[in-house]
Amino acid sequence: MAVNETGHTIDLLSADGKLLNQLKPKKSMHVDLKYLTKEEVKIKIKGFLISPAINLIISEQKTNIELKNNKDEKADRPEEQLDETEAKKIKKFLPNHVESEPAVELGTTIKMCDSPYIKTKVIRFSNRFTLVNKMNIPLVIRCIYSDWQLRIGPKS
């Protein structure tokens, strides 16, 4: 079972890159993995590069996956894919030791189901990000094309 808690359409790929299933945003879907040659999957979001392999043998694992920007492909949600001039503007504000390349970071959790479905694994994809405010003033973060906003207090 695969659960997509993100706002992205996620392509679930086998280790050799063949499409297994397409996970629509905010949906769950049964994915038959018994025909895989390796117990690994990769994910792909349009506009971003393919992820490293996710090992399905180990259950009860939580990992973060970072998908780098693919300049040769248009994103489903273009506001998340920065052009080069926007990326350069962002890099100006980052400390020199921080590398910044437009990316999407997803949290991945693999867990075994409870009885009577003990042979079933659930792969859950969710948005993963951390915001740190080191300034002495509060920050308000807003999403593009949304009323959603987040206030982060000083030094938190």
Number of C-alpha atoms within 10 A of each C-alpha: 16 20 21 22 18 19 13 20 18 19 19 21 20 22 19 13 14 12 15 18 17 18 23 17 14 14 13 17 14 12 17 11 16 8 9 13 10 14 16 17 22 21 26 20 21 18 21 23 19 20 16 15 17 18 15 18 12 11 14 13 13 12 12 15 18 17 20 18 23 17 15 9 12 13 18 14 12 11 11 14 22 17 13 12 9 11 14 13 10 14 15 9 8 11 9 9 6 8 8 13 14 20 17 19 15 19 17 19 17 22 16 16 13 10 8 7 9 9 9 14 20 20 21 19 24 18 16 15 10 4 8 11 14 13 11 10 11 14 15 10 12 12 10 10 7 7 7 9 11 10 11 16 15 13 11 11
